[in-house]
């Protein structure tokens, strides 16, 4: 009996804590890596300007060392961020398994690219080599940013879709309840309720229109231009906020109607 | 006959040196200005306050009439008749689900700053050699 209680406590409290800690520890790791990158970037900039100014062999060697370090921390930062996104996908209850798998494949491909990129760092022997290795990431960077933004949009859209599903279920239940007990209400009240139900349905239609707009805008996230990706992402965030607002307003209407249907008149 | 010369005393005797006479104005006695002393006002206020207090205390208290309940009771608002559905479990479950949905909508964060992707510097910026 005691063993069962201990197992129950473990399942109820300890396992959820572990899954929560997973994403939050990834985030902390990402923040730490960001500090490391910033520091190495500053050192690189100092070494580069000294090399450009003095052109000595010593300054050249220092610049090479600092460049290699910066290139490594830069790739590691992007890699750690992708792992954090992966943890977010793992924890998402709103996203279904096929969608999750789709985004995880996208992330895994990017992580593989970065691992290969990091593996090239020890072979850099000159500043020219460093330029060439850096160029490899530059040419892939837009695709990487696109994958990151698509995953974030996917996570947020899954949350909105889950809420919309609940909204629709509640609406259907309420509609059926009203139809079953129609005879309990006065005729005037019945017409008011019909009108209110229509308005609740309209809010959902408006939400659907916004999600259609998001789907269209999502295509622009696969653009080859970084500025276009960022602009498109901002537009998607705005559309998602509007979609959420419609669901929120519709839910307030549902609350009003559920209070109202307690009374026959 | 010769007149003896007698020296006559001069008719302009030497005048003693005196100050030139100025027209003198009559002395004015300045009356001391009457200034109001704020201490008097303070004392006056205390006296008025004490007097007022005595006056109020000595006055007879008028007793308010005790209210007596009237025969006709105050009408209370009509309670709306509830439909039988309102007590059913389906309805109660619906109310609970609506409250839960409202909470879920309020907690959702669209622009989650923790998810913002990092931006890194790409060009190394060494001069072409």
Interface residues (C-beta under 8 A of the other chain):
Chain A: X27 X30 X34 X37 X41 X48 X51 X52 X63 X67 X74 X77 X78 X81 X85 X88 X127 X128 X130 X131 X134 X137 X138 X141 X145 X148 X149 X152 X155 X156 X159 X160 X163 X166 X167 X169 X170 X173 X174 X177 X180 X181 X184 X185 X237 X240 X241 X244 X247 X248 X251 X252 X254 X255 X258 X261 X262 X263 X264 X265
Chain B: X80 X81 X82 X83 X84 X85 X86 X90 X91 X94 X95 X97 X98 X99 X100 X101 X102 X104 X105 X106 X108 X110 X111 X112 X114 X115 X117 X118 X120 X121 X122 X123 X124 X125 X126 X127 X129
